[in-house]
């Protein structure tokens, strides 16, 4: 099983980034996919989640209206489009796959929002 995140980096406040998570080694279309983040000194938090067929999507309140999660079950990739970024969005962002108690994690990608 592999989850490989990409797309992180340094961006100014108000800017945008698009994270990608390429998955392999499991039946991607059967798993709920999520993005989590962890800032220094803080617990890991759920940012956004999308069900296996994309029929249900949830966001943490702090990113509603700014972030969009999507998935491509053919490309076995999940995305997180992040707009209007704020310094408080700075964190390591992790991709997660979950189904029936099985949970897989990526290695994380750093997002830094700073002027």
Residue frames as a rotation matrix with the C-alpha (Angstrom) as fourth column:
UNK 1
0.578 0.816 0.000 0.00
0.816 -0.578 0.000 0.00
0.000 0.000 -1.000 0.00
UNK 2
-0.639 -0.765 -0.084 1.26
0.761 -0.644 0.080 3.44
-0.115 -0.013 0.993 -0.92
UNK 3
0.721 0.692 0.022 -0.15
0.690 -0.715 -0.115 6.93
-0.064 0.098 -0.993 -0.47
UNK 4
-0.387 -0.921 0.045 2.12
0.909 -0.373 0.187 9.59
-0.155 0.113 0.981 -1.93
UNK 5
0.654 0.601 -0.459 1.27
0.564 -0.792 -0.232 13.24
-0.503 -0.107 -0.858 -1.31
UNK 6
-0.512 -0.771 0.379 2.57
0.857 -0.425 0.292 16.08
-0.064 0.474 0.878 -3.43
UNK 7
0.107 0.548 0.830 1.87
0.672 -0.655 0.345 19.74
0.733 0.521 -0.438 -4.10
UNK 8
0.711 0.116 -0.694 2.88
0.663 -0.441 0.605 21.31
-0.236 -0.890 -0.390 -0.83
UNK 9
-0.166 -0.827 0.537 5.15
0.832 -0.409 -0.374 24.30
0.529 0.384 0.756 -0.55
UNK 10
-0.573 -0.109 -0.812 5.50
0.593 -0.740 -0.318 27.91
-0.566 -0.664 0.488 0.52
UNK 11
-0.213 0.585 0.783 2.72
0.790 -0.368 0.490 30.31
0.575 0.723 -0.384 -0.45
UNK 12
-0.956 -0.091 0.280 1.78
-0.044 -0.896 -0.441 33.84
0.291 -0.434 0.853 0.54
UNK 13
-0.578 0.807 -0.123 -1.43
0.294 0.066 -0.953 34.55
-0.761 -0.588 -0.276 2.47
UNK 14
0.162 0.757 -0.634 -4.35
-0.551 -0.463 -0.694 34.60
-0.818 0.462 0.342 0.08
UNK 15
-0.461 -0.464 -0.756 -2.65
-0.887 0.234 0.397 32.23
-0.008 0.854 -0.520 -2.30
UNK 16
0.688 0.725 0.021 -3.63
-0.714 0.682 -0.156 28.76
-0.128 0.092 0.987 -3.50
UNK 17
-0.637 -0.771 0.024 -2.18
-0.747 0.624 0.228 25.28
-0.191 0.127 -0.973 -3.57
UNK 18
0.546 0.752 -0.368 -3.45
-0.794 0.605 0.058 21.97
0.266 0.261 0.928 -4.87
UNK 19
-0.374 -0.617 0.692 -2.43
-0.786 0.607 0.117 18.85
-0.492 -0.500 -0.712 -3.01
UNK 20
0.322 0.410 -0.854 -2.53
-0.761 0.648 0.024 15.43
0.563 0.642 0.520 -4.64
UNK 21
-0.166 -0.335 0.927 -2.39
-0.766 0.636 0.092 11.98
-0.621 -0.695 -0.362 -3.10
UNK 22
0.016 0.073 -0.997 -1.65
-0.851 0.524 0.025 9.11
0.524 0.848 0.071 -5.45
UNK 23
0.170 0.183 0.968 -2.78
-0.812 0.583 0.033 5.76
-0.558 -0.792 0.247 -4.08
UNK 24
0.028 -0.141 -0.990 -1.80
-0.733 0.670 -0.117 2.22
0.680 0.728 -0.085 -4.96
UNK 25
-0.830 -0.496 -0.256 -1.90
-0.269 0.757 -0.596 -1.27
0.489 -0.425 -0.761 -3.51
UNK 26
-0.733 0.680 0.023 -5.52
0.312 0.366 -0.877 -1.36
-0.605 -0.635 -0.480 -2.41
UNK 27
-0.307 0.719 0.623 -9.00
0.928 0.081 0.364 -0.96
0.211 0.690 -0.692 -3.87
UNK 28
-0.968 -0.245 -0.056 -9.06
0.251 -0.944 -0.213 2.82
0.000 -0.220 0.976 -3.91
UNK 29
-0.594 0.779 0.200 -12.68
-0.296 -0.444 0.846 3.14
0.748 0.443 0.495 -5.04
UNK 30
0.190 0.675 -0.713 -13.88
0.471 0.575 0.669 1.29
0.862 -0.463 -0.208 -1.92
UNK 31
-0.304 -0.459 -0.835 -12.19
0.951 -0.096 -0.294 3.55
0.055 -0.883 0.466 0.60
UNK 32
0.908 0.412 -0.070 -13.17
0.418 -0.888 0.192 6.80
0.017 -0.203 -0.979 2.20
UNK 33
-0.078 -0.957 0.279 -10.37
0.866 -0.204 -0.457 9.29
0.494 0.206 0.845 1.55
UNK 34
0.883 0.348 -0.315 -9.45
0.468 -0.708 0.529 12.14
-0.039 -0.615 -0.788 3.84
UNK 35
-0.011 -0.868 0.497 -6.95
0.283 -0.480 -0.831 14.92
0.959 0.131 0.251 4.33
UNK 36
0.765 0.082 -0.639 -5.62
0.644 -0.138 0.753 15.60
-0.027 -0.987 -0.158 7.81
UNK 37
0.293 -0.746 0.598 -3.15
0.035 -0.616 -0.787 18.20
0.956 0.251 -0.154 8.97
UNK 38
0.642 -0.187 -0.744 -0.86
0.767 0.175 0.618 18.64
0.015 -0.967 0.256 11.93
UNK 39
0.613 -0.420 0.669 0.65
-0.174 -0.898 -0.405 21.95
0.771 0.131 -0.623 12.94
UNK 40
-0.435 -0.867 -0.243 3.66
0.135 0.204 -0.970 22.16
0.890 -0.455 0.028 15.27
UNK 41
-0.982 -0.048 0.183 2.61
-0.173 -0.161 -0.972 21.50
0.076 -0.986 0.150 18.85
UNK 42
-0.197 0.979 0.058 -0.94
-0.942 -0.173 -0.287 20.60
-0.271 -0.111 0.956 17.88
UNK 43
-0.252 0.218 0.943 -2.87
-0.018 0.973 -0.230 17.39
-0.968 -0.075 -0.242 17.41
UNK 44
-0.991 -0.027 0.129 -3.59
0.123 0.165 0.979 16.02
-0.048 0.986 -0.160 13.99
UNK 45
-0.313 0.931 -0.187 -7.00
-0.240 -0.268 -0.933 17.20
-0.919 -0.247 0.308 12.77
UNK 46
-0.234 0.377 0.896 -9.36
0.857 0.515 0.008 16.09
-0.458 0.770 -0.443 10.05
UNK 47
-0.783 -0.102 -0.614 -9.55
-0.139 -0.932 0.333 18.72
-0.607 0.346 0.716 7.32
UNK 48
-0.039 0.755 -0.654 -11.79
-0.984 -0.143 -0.106 17.12
-0.173 0.640 0.749 4.70
UNK 49
-0.665 -0.102 0.740 -13.22
-0.109 0.993 0.039 13.72
-0.739 -0.055 -0.672 3.85
UNK 50
-0.158 0.603 -0.782 -14.94
-0.987 -0.111 0.114 12.21
-0.019 0.790 0.612 0.84
UNK 51
0.291 0.352 0.890 -16.76
-0.431 0.878 -0.206 8.90
-0.854 -0.324 0.407 0.67
UNK 52
-0.315 -0.578 0.753 -15.82
0.280 0.701 0.656 6.14
-0.907 0.417 -0.059 -1.75
UNK 53
-0.083 0.368 0.926 -18.13
0.994 0.102 0.048 7.27
-0.077 0.924 -0.374 -4.56
UNK 54
-0.889 -0.374 0.265 -17.86
0.397 -0.917 0.038 10.93
0.229 0.139 0.964 -3.70
UNK 55
-0.092 0.977 0.192 -21.45
0.560 -0.109 0.821 11.19
0.823 0.183 -0.537 -2.57
UNK 56
0.896 0.359 -0.261 -20.69
0.404 -0.418 0.814 12.71
0.184 -0.835 -0.519 0.81
UNK 57
-0.116 -0.929 0.352 -18.10
0.530 -0.358 -0.769 15.36
0.840 0.098 0.534 1.63
UNK 58
0.844 0.333 -0.422 -17.26
0.528 -0.371 0.764 16.95
0.098 -0.867 -0.488 4.96
UNK 59
-0.008 -0.838 0.546 -14.98
0.307 -0.522 -0.796 19.79
0.952 0.161 0.262 5.99
UNK 60
-0.297 -0.156 -0.942 -13.73
0.944 -0.199 -0.264 21.19
-0.146 -0.968 0.206 9.25
UNK 61
0.660 0.714 -0.232 -15.39
0.681 -0.700 -0.217 24.54
-0.317 -0.014 -0.948 9.86
UNK 62
0.255 -0.632 -0.731 -12.16
0.050 -0.747 0.663 26.51
-0.966 -0.206 -0.159 9.53
UNK 63
-0.787 -0.616 0.023 -11.72
0.028 0.002 1.000 25.58
-0.616 0.787 0.016 5.85
UNK 64
-0.010 0.869 0.494 -15.32
0.824 0.287 -0.488 25.61
-0.567 0.402 -0.719 4.62
UNK 65
0.889 0.420 -0.184 -15.68
0.219 -0.741 -0.635 27.78
-0.403 0.524 -0.750 1.54
UNK 66
0.432 -0.810 -0.396 -11.90
-0.813 -0.540 0.217 27.80
-0.390 0.228 -0.892 0.94
UNK 67
-0.685 -0.695 0.218 -10.88
-0.572 0.698 0.431 24.15
-0.451 0.171 -0.876 0.47
UNK 68
0.467 0.802 -0.374 -12.34
-0.878 0.371 -0.301 21.56
-0.103 0.469 0.877 -1.90
UNK 69
-0.460 -0.540 0.705 -11.71
-0.427 0.830 0.357 17.83
-0.778 -0.137 -0.613 -1.73
UNK 70
0.535 0.592 -0.602 -12.22
-0.833 0.254 -0.491 15.67
-0.138 0.765 0.629 -4.80
UNK 71
-0.165 -0.575 0.802 -11.24
-0.293 0.805 0.517 12.24
-0.942 -0.150 -0.301 -6.04
UNK 72
0.173 0.125 -0.977 -10.64
-0.977 0.148 -0.155 10.44
0.125 0.981 0.148 -9.31
UNK 73
0.443 0.078 0.893 -11.28
-0.488 0.856 0.168 6.74
-0.752 -0.511 0.418 -8.90
UNK 74
0.982 -0.181 0.057 -9.78
0.141 0.489 -0.861 6.00
0.128 0.853 0.506 -12.32
UNK 75
0.288 -0.923 0.257 -6.51
-0.246 -0.331 -0.911 7.74
0.926 0.199 -0.322 -11.51
UNK 76
0.496 0.008 -0.868 -6.74
0.732 0.534 0.423 6.53
0.467 -0.846 0.259 -7.86
UNK 77
-0.702 -0.696 0.149 -5.92
0.555 -0.666 -0.499 10.01
0.446 -0.268 0.854 -6.68
UNK 78
0.467 0.777 -0.421 -7.49
0.884 -0.399 0.244 12.35
0.022 -0.486 -0.873 -4.16
UNK 79
-0.358 -0.531 0.769 -7.02
0.575 -0.774 -0.267 16.10
0.736 0.346 0.582 -4.31
UNK 80
0.255 0.435 -0.864 -7.31
0.884 -0.467 0.026 19.04
-0.392 -0.770 -0.503 -1.97
UNK 81
-0.104 -0.188 0.977 -7.69
0.644 -0.761 -0.078 22.43
0.758 0.621 0.200 -3.62
UNK 82
0.084 0.023 -0.996 -6.80
0.935 -0.347 0.071 25.10
-0.344 -0.937 -0.051 -1.09
UNK 83
-0.030 0.000 1.000 -7.70
0.599 -0.801 0.018 28.73
0.800 0.599 0.024 -1.81
UNK 84
0.488 0.216 0.846 -7.48
-0.318 -0.858 0.403 31.91
0.813 -0.465 -0.350 0.25
UNK 85
0.243 -0.465 -0.851 -4.78
0.685 0.704 -0.189 30.33
0.687 -0.537 0.490 2.37
UNK 86
0.794 0.055 0.606 -4.09
-0.371 -0.746 0.553 31.76
0.482 -0.664 -0.571 5.81
UNK 87
-0.245 -0.948 0.201 -1.02
-0.763 0.061 -0.643 31.51
0.598 -0.311 -0.739 8.05
UNK 88
-0.163 0.236 0.958 -3.02
-0.858 0.446 -0.256 29.26
-0.488 -0.863 0.129 10.37
UNK 89
0.886 0.412 -0.211 -3.29
-0.460 0.731 -0.505 26.71
-0.054 0.544 0.837 7.54
UNK 90
0.013 -0.969 -0.245 0.44
-0.847 0.120 -0.517 26.06
0.531 0.215 -0.820 7.93
UNK 91
0.384 0.127 0.915 0.89
-0.668 0.722 0.180 22.37
-0.637 -0.680 0.362 8.75
UNK 92
-0.886 -0.455 -0.089 1.98
-0.415 0.693 0.589 19.03
-0.206 0.559 -0.803 7.43
UNK 93
0.129 0.969 -0.213 -0.92
-0.961 0.069 -0.267 17.63
-0.244 0.239 0.940 5.40
UNK 94
-0.817 -0.365 0.446 -1.53
-0.336 0.931 0.146 13.89
-0.469 -0.030 -0.883 5.36
UNK 95
-0.206 0.709 -0.675 -3.62
-0.833 0.235 0.501 11.72
0.513 0.665 0.542 3.11
UNK 96
-0.682 0.052 0.730 -5.64
-0.501 0.694 -0.517 8.91
-0.533 -0.718 -0.447 4.72
UNK 97
-0.384 0.590 -0.710 -7.53
-0.571 0.452 0.685 5.95
0.725 0.669 0.163 3.31
UNK 98
-0.764 0.187 0.617 -10.09
-0.538 0.343 -0.770 4.22
-0.356 -0.921 -0.161 5.54
UNK 99
-0.049 0.821 -0.568 -12.45
-0.726 0.362 0.585 1.32
0.686 0.441 0.578 5.23
UNK 100
0.737 0.531 -0.418 -13.88
-0.180 0.750 0.636 -0.94
0.652 -0.394 0.648 7.88
UNK 101
0.925 -0.373 0.076 -11.13
-0.027 0.134 0.991 -0.35
-0.379 -0.918 0.114 10.40
UNK 102
0.192 -0.882 0.431 -8.30
0.959 0.261 0.108 -0.47
-0.208 0.393 0.896 7.89
UNK 103
0.945 0.067 -0.322 -6.45
0.058 -0.998 -0.035 2.81
-0.323 0.015 -0.946 7.76
UNK 104
0.206 -0.894 0.398 -3.48
0.978 0.203 -0.051 3.83
-0.036 0.400 0.916 5.64
UNK 105
0.741 -0.038 -0.671 -1.44
0.158 -0.961 0.229 7.03
-0.653 -0.275 -0.706 5.81
UNK 106
0.708 -0.569 0.419 0.84
0.392 -0.178 -0.903 8.92
0.588 0.803 0.097 3.50
UNK 107
-0.094 -0.880 -0.465 4.13
0.969 0.025 -0.244 10.46
0.227 -0.474 0.851 4.55
UNK 108
0.476 0.397 -0.784 2.79
0.620 -0.784 -0.021 14.02
-0.624 -0.476 -0.620 4.53
UNK 109
-0.099 -0.475 0.875 3.54
0.864 -0.477 -0.161 17.19
0.493 0.740 0.457 2.61
UNK 110
-0.435 -0.161 -0.886 4.46
0.740 -0.624 -0.250 20.51
-0.513 -0.764 0.391 4.20
UNK 111
0.228 0.504 0.833 2.29
0.746 -0.640 0.183 23.56
0.625 0.580 -0.522 3.54
UNK 112
-0.393 -0.402 -0.827 3.65
0.820 -0.561 -0.116 26.89
-0.417 -0.724 0.550 4.76
UNK 113
0.424 0.586 0.691 1.62
0.760 -0.645 0.080 30.08
0.492 0.491 -0.719 4.43
UNK 114
0.239 -0.466 -0.852 3.80
0.694 -0.532 0.486 33.09
-0.679 -0.707 0.196 5.09
UNK 115
0.982 0.044 0.184 4.67
0.158 -0.730 -0.665 36.46
0.105 0.682 -0.724 3.65
